[in-house]
Amino acid sequence: QVQLVESGGGLVQPGGSLRVACVVSGFTLDYYAIGWFRQAPGKEREGVSCVMSSDGSAYYARSAKGRFTISRDNAKNTVWLQMNNLRPDDTAVYYCARSPNWCDATSGWAIGPDYWGQGTQVTVSS
């Protein structure tokens, strides 16, 4: 069955870095866009970044541009989100999601995700 499993979350100080991973199984990663989303307590889930299946083009939400980098290795069935210069308002549960559609270039969101991982907690605090 289709599965997405996130890992790599944790506690980091402001200004620090963290890399979270999304390992997928049950489908061929080559054919799907993958998006990263996050949800902070009391807030709605929001898109952070998305990487296309066709050419690996990457897109970012305004909050992530210049600080986060998304990458994928289809042979390893893995998508990473490298997060640098983290801020307390980056604190959230981070989810990866599969999209059979595309990434929205303006917002950085994966469009119409159909499967989600269980999430990994990222806490930015001193």
C-alpha positions as CSV (number, residue, x, y, z in Angstrom):
1,Q,0.0,0.0,0.0
2,V,1.0,3.6,-0.4
3,Q,3.0,4.9,2.5
4,L,4.9,8.1,3.2
5,V,7.1,8.2,6.4
6,E,8.7,11.4,7.6
7,S,11.7,11.5,9.9
8,G,14.4,13.9,11.1
9,G,12.4,16.3,13.2
10,G,13.5,17.5,16.5
11,L,14.4,20.5,18.7
12,V,16.8,23.1,17.3
13,Q,17.8,26.5,18.4
14,P,16.9,29.6,16.4
15,G,19.3,30.1,13.5
16,G,20.0,26.4,13.4
17,S,19.4,23.8,10.6
18,L,17.5,20.6,10.3
19,R,16.9,18.2,7.5
20,V,13.7,16.1,7.4
21,A,13.2,13.2,5.1
22,C,10.1,11.6,3.5
23,V,10.6,7.9,2.5
24,V,7.9,6.6,0.2
25,S,6.8,3.1,-0.7
26,G,4.0,1.4,-2.5
27,F,4.3,3.5,-5.6
28,T,6.8,4.8,-8.1
29,L,8.1,8.2,-6.9
30,D,9.1,9.2,-10.5
31,Y,5.5,9.8,-11.4
32,Y,4.4,12.1,-8.6
33,A,5.1,15.5,-7.2
34,I,5.8,15.6,-3.5
35,G,4.9,18.5,-1.3
36,W,5.9,19.4,2.2
37,F,3.3,21.0,4.5
38,R,3.3,22.1,8.1
39,Q,0.7,22.7,10.8
40,A,1.4,24.8,13.9
41,P,-0.8,24.5,17.0
42,G,-4.0,26.4,16.4
43,K,-3.3,27.1,12.8
44,E,-4.3,25.7,9.5
45,R,-2.0,23.4,7.5
46,E,0.0,25.3,5.0
47,G,2.2,24.4,2.1
48,V,6.0,24.9,2.5
49,S,7.6,23.5,-0.7
50,C,6.9,21.2,-3.6
51,V,9.1,19.3,-6.1
52,M,7.8,18.2,-9.5
53,S,8.1,14.7,-10.8
54,S,8.9,15.6,-14.4
55,D,12.0,17.7,-14.1
56,G,12.5,18.1,-10.4
57,S,11.6,21.7,-10.4
58,A,11.2,23.1,-6.9
59,Y,8.8,25.7,-5.6
60,Y,8.6,27.4,-2.2
61,A,6.2,29.3,-0.1
62,R,7.2,32.8,0.7
63,S,8.1,31.9,4.2
64,A,10.5,29.2,3.0
65,K,12.3,31.0,0.1
66,G,15.9,31.5,0.7
67,R,16.0,29.3,3.8
68,F,14.6,25.9,2.8
69,T,15.7,23.5,0.0
70,I,13.7,20.6,-1.3
71,S,15.3,17.7,-3.1
72,R,14.4,14.2,-4.3
73,D,16.2,11.0,-5.1
74,N,13.8,8.7,-7.0
75,A,16.2,5.8,-6.8
76,K,16.1,6.1,-3.0
77,N,12.4,6.8,-2.8
78,T,13.2,9.8,-0.7
79,V,12.4,13.5,-0.6
80,W,14.3,15.8,1.7
81,L,13.6,19.2,3.1
82,Q,16.7,21.0,4.2
83,M,15.8,23.9,6.6
84,N,18.3,26.5,7.4
85,N,18.2,29.7,9.6
86,L,15.2,28.3,11.4
87,R,12.9,30.6,13.4
88,P,10.5,30.0,16.3
89,D,7.6,30.5,13.9
90,D,8.8,27.5,11.9
91,T,7.7,25.3,14.8
92,A,5.1,22.9,13.5
93,V,4.4,19.3,12.6
94,Y,5.8,18.8,9.1
95,Y,4.1,16.5,6.7
96,C,5.0,15.2,3.3
97,A,2.2,14.4,0.8
98,R,2.0,12.8,-2.7
99,S,0.4,14.7,-5.5
100,P,-0.7,13.1,-8.8
101,N,-1.0,16.6,-10.2
102,W,1.5,19.4,-10.0
103,C,3.2,22.1,-7.9
104,D,1.7,25.5,-7.8
105,A,4.6,27.8,-8.8
106,T,3.3,30.8,-6.9
107,S,2.4,29.4,-3.6
108,G,4.8,26.4,-3.5
109,W,1.9,24.1,-2.6
110,A,1.4,20.6,-4.0
111,I,-2.0,20.5,-5.7
112,G,-4.6,17.9,-4.7
113,P,-2.4,15.7,-2.5
114,D,-4.0,12.2,-2.2
115,Y,-1.7,10.5,0.4
116,W,-0.1,12.0,3.5
117,G,2.6,10.9,6.0
118,Q,2.0,10.9,9.7
119,G,4.2,14.0,10.3
120,T,7.4,14.8,12.2
121,Q,7.6,17.5,14.9
122,V,10.0,20.4,14.4
123,T,10.5,22.7,17.3
124,V,12.6,25.8,17.1
125,S,13.3,27.2,20.6
126,S,16.2,28.4,22.7
